[in-house]
């Protein structure tokens, strides 16, 4: 069973910010994540960015790898 992070603090806006900084669309990011074994589509990514879906830890790892950021960067600004 895949572990998920409960989004009690939304990391979605950070994902969107760094995705846009890399000039990637949601479709492009989802495609790159699929290449890394993540079962995700644009719609699911959109819901994650909006904070509607819990995010799998494997997705966090793939997102950080693709966007070339570390976990601290992805989680920056949360809890303030």
Secondary structure, DSSP 8 states (H G I E B T S, - for coil): ---EE--SS--HHHHHHHHHHTT--HHHHHHHHHHTT----HHHHHHHHHT-S-EEHHHHHHHHHHHT--HHHHTTTTT-
